[in-house]
């Protein structure tokens, strides 16, 4: 692992970012540009572990052994490109029987399970083939699974705050139905949570409910039966405040329906928000209290935790969610991800010519070398190398 970690550091480490982390901010000599870095940003432990294990798999199982990865190791395009460059082949997160047959998977092949985990049915299918597996599932994700499995064994429905189509949430919902008599329902936001709360307290049209949450509940789910006893869980990368509010509102609805004395029979809740996700959200919250003119958020566009950082920024000031420094073409043009339109857009005159302060943060799946590239580019656009500034800091 020492050799593997040295290799990972060569690919993703940044001495410049570490120096920047120590001082917190840096300004151009003319004072026209100041860049402030959030206290917590970039790779979390779970991501580092997943990448280390993927690199280790290639070292332990060199060619001609075939190594396949279920989907993406993490939600960062540059990291996934690097994994593919090592000869690790990405396949569907949930490979069909036809795909498995076409790949001719055998016990001689190696399968990497990504940091988000995988669905129970997929794991069982791979075990039946006899493939060697390298499981990089994050420990925080497995903590959620433990709670959901417990709900299932107690015939308690898991209400999961998350994105129904996200790989992590799919893996979690599969845990809710695999080991007991439980069911699940995924709610994305407070509006959907309120819809569920209203149904719990007053009932409603079952068909309308099922239409509203199509694709987000377990097979055979019946809101009239399976909302009697519920336990709240979450996708680990959601906003803590929103998850806590989902929990509070559902608890209040259950209490109203069944009474305070019977609450324990009908409601469960455990805090399963990822600590690293929360640390990055808290750090950005503190940064946003400082005088800033704009914010840059760096990370993969399909990264849930990074998207939430962009949401936090948008509530306060102009925010640009970019995947790497190449998006900053000039002071007049930047391409960035619009989280509402779900596509990359271009903004003009984004970096004003006067005195400005720019905040920078990055999601838990963003490597430091990409953060360095962004820092360099910001000062390049202002005509001054960042090394000169750090040397005098």
Secondary structure, DSSP 4 states (H G I P E B T S, - for coil): -HHHHHHHHHHH--HHHHHHHHH-EEE-TTSSEEEEE-SS-S--HHHHHHHHHHHHHHHHS-TTS-EEEES-SSS-HHHHHHHHHTTEEEE-TT--HHHHHHHT--TTSEEEE-TT---HHHHHHHHHHT-EEEE---HHHHHHHHHHHHHHHTT-EEEEES-TTSHHHHHHHHHHHHSSS--EEEE-SHHHHHHHHHHHHH---HHHHHHHTTTSB-TT--HHHHTSSEEEEE-TTS-HHHHHHHHHHHHHHHHHHH-GGGHHHHEEE-----HHHHHHHHHHHHHTTS--SEEEEES-TT-HHHHHHHHHHHTTSEEEEESSGGGEEETTEEEEEETTTTEEEEEES-S-SSSEEEEEEE-TT--HHHHHHHHHHHHHHTT--HHHHHHT-
